Amino acid sequence: MKTAIGLQLKGLAKSYGPVEAVRGVDLSVFEGEFLTVLGPSGSGKTTVLRLIAGFTLPTAGQIMLQGRDVSRMTPAERGIGMVFQHYALFPHMTVAENIAYGLKMRGWPAPKRETRVREMQDLVGLHGMEKRLPRELSGGQQQRVALTRALAFEPTLLLMDEPLGALDRELRIRMAGELRRIHRELGTTVMYVTHDREEAMTLSDRVAIMHQGLIDAVGSPHELFSVPPTRFVASFFGGHNLLPASLTTQGANGHVRVRCLGQDVEATCGTDLTGARNLWVVVPALAVKLGRGTSPSLNIDATVAETLYVGGSVQVTCDIAGTGRLLANLSVEDGLGLEVGSRIELLVRSDDLVAVAREADPANPAASPAIEEVDDLAKDI
Amino acid sequence: MTAAQISLSAALRWLSYAFVVVLILFLFVPVVVVVFLSFSNATVLQFPPDEFGLRQYVAFAQSSYWTSSVVKSLTIAFPTALIATLVGMPAVFAFNRTRLPFREGLELAGLAPFLLPGVAYAIALYAMYAQFHMNGTTLGLILADSVIALPYVVVIVGAAIKRVPPDLELVAMSLGASRPRALIGITFRLTLPAIAAAFVLAFLAAFDEATFVNFVGGPDLVTLPKAIFDSLRLGVDPLITGIATILMVLTGITMMLAVWLRRS
């Protein structure tokens, strides 16, 4: 059972002159939990990490580590391990010296250091590499050294700043698997920062979505994907379509009736939408089917703009007259034969629809649906 | 391509080869001639020499005028290199690792001696030293030379520290090192070869310096370059070819040392 809180941020804020990088972050990370802070570049996630590590001091707020306030301590006093994106291995030290550095700084006697270095090498499979210099290692091996160096002194918390960002795709997937295994074996509390939602989705117990210096939402990957509480979570984390809608009635048990594309449909909602007149209806690309339904569902008339065979399914980009674009992930038998420019009928079961408030995100006023915005974010990253 | 174009491009290629060859000859022929002449036994400068031998080198070693000037140059160059390194190194660290105000302006000031017209500066220095009775003193010349040696440290150590990612110091601190320990154990340690190379070049700059010594030097302050200038007034002594050869060999060796230090 995860109940004890390992790390707690209370109203954490950081300004650089007039620029507010972090604007009051409240977040709790449980002991042994793997929590990912996900956000686009410039969202403040790296600043949060640097504040926790102690490389920079907060303008306001507190950082509690296992109940003690570390907000004003030096990095050394905090006892937090950190892995950097570009590994930051000491180029003049061998693998063994790199791993032992933290132990030496913390006054471990030499024999104990040697035993620990060997243990850490076992953990990540770096046998026979102890005498090598970092430049003689591959990217993946360097990453393993950086990880073991940060973990060797048994920190209460491990911070990771986009540690897989510099690796190629295949190696990234392999290292992600290894990270999961090491976390399982050691049970260290991990705070991981990335802009890659796939990494966040596959690695984390919980994900905190950061946007413009604030935490937008926190939850398990499944919660955030299936019932996104905000428009930003729906588009950035889920990659879902957004269709404009208005609230008809706020029902009980997280259900609402909304008016979307001229139809009255029922949808789920993660937050109470009472008072929010303008909404987005979140439509996952996977939930869009070909055909016309009689059961409670949203019917969509669209024109095929592009089809893309992605193996196992077909990604169809459609134009909805007067509304914008919609991405549909259709089965191969439904999607493969579609002609560009042909008119099609689509439906989404109302169980798959989620409503989010439009006002919740003043920085991104109502525009075209999500697909294009996700592309913009990808460029930004 | 037409035949005319082909022949034109071939001609241009030959022209560029010829240019390179002329350039190399222009640079190296005087060097070769000086070394060649230094092994002449003649008492006047003549080409080609009648007789070969080590006369110039023997005369150099036996002349207290020349040997004392070499000793003087060394007693100027060592402290100068030391001062330039001790002043330049912390400055470079401050330029690159702090939020010092006016950082860029100060860094430019550190390079200014490279751009300064040496003679104009020397005249000003002469006038200023006159006020403090520092003309003709060893200390005065060391301080003046330190100014022109400083940019070597700023440039070489500055380039080295820019190649050390600040993340290395941060990671050392997260692993339990204090800020001074991280700075010395990681950043300083990694720039040490460049610091040594900068010291060597600062030493050479001071050893070779010929402008300031003519203004702020004096009868008791004759460095090797000054001794060469003074001897030229009385006519060309072939001994100078021997000194030039020794200087070129020593400079070549120290330059190679500096390159080797920076690479390791």
HADDOCK unambig.tbl for C-alpha pairs under 7 A between the chains (distance, minus, plus):
assign (segid A and resid 53 and name CA) (segid B and resid 174 and name CA) 6.98 0.50 0.50
assign (segid A and resid 55 and name CA) (segid B and resid 170 and name CA) 6.91 0.50 0.50
assign (segid A and resid 75 and name CA) (segid B and resid 173 and name CA) 5.72 0.50 0.50
assign (segid A and resid 75 and name CA) (segid B and resid 174 and name CA) 4.99 0.50 0.50
assign (segid A and resid 76 and name CA) (segid B and resid 173 and name CA) 5.44 0.50 0.50
assign (segid A and resid 76 and name CA) (segid B and resid 174 and name CA) 5.24 0.50 0.50
assign (segid A and resid 76 and name CA) (segid B and resid 175 and name CA) 6.29 0.50 0.50
assign (segid A and resid 76 and name CA) (segid B and resid 176 and name CA) 3.98 0.50 0.50
assign (segid A and resid 76 and name CA) (segid B and resid 177 and name CA) 5.99 0.50 0.50
assign (segid A and resid 76 and name CA) (segid B and resid 178 and name CA) 6.61 0.50 0.50
assign (segid A and resid 80 and name CA) (segid B and resid 174 and name CA) 6.37 0.50 0.50
assign (segid A and resid 81 and name CA) (segid B and resid 174 and name CA) 6.30 0.50 0.50
assign (segid A and resid 81 and name CA) (segid B and resid 175 and name CA) 6.73 0.50 0.50
assign (segid A and resid 82 and name CA) (segid B and resid 171 and name CA) 6.88 0.50 0.50
assign (segid A and resid 82 and name CA) (segid B and resid 174 and name CA) 6.71 0.50 0.50
assign (segid A and resid 88 and name CA) (segid B and resid 167 and name CA) 5.97 0.50 0.50
assign (segid A and resid 88 and name CA) (segid B and resid 168 and name CA) 5.26 0.50 0.50
assign (segid A and resid 89 and name CA) (segid B and resid 168 and name CA) 6.94 0.50 0.50
assign (segid A and resid 90 and name CA) (segid B and resid 168 and name CA) 6.64 0.50 0.50
assign (segid A and resid 102 and name CA) (segid B and resid 175 and name CA) 4.41 0.50 0.50
assign (segid A and resid 102 and name CA) (segid B and resid 176 and name CA) 5.91 0.50 0.50
assign (segid A and resid 105 and name CA) (segid B and resid 176 and name CA) 5.33 0.50 0.50
assign (segid A and resid 105 and name CA) (segid B and resid 177 and name CA) 5.72 0.50 0.50
assign (segid A and resid 106 and name CA) (segid B and resid 176 and name CA) 6.06 0.50 0.50
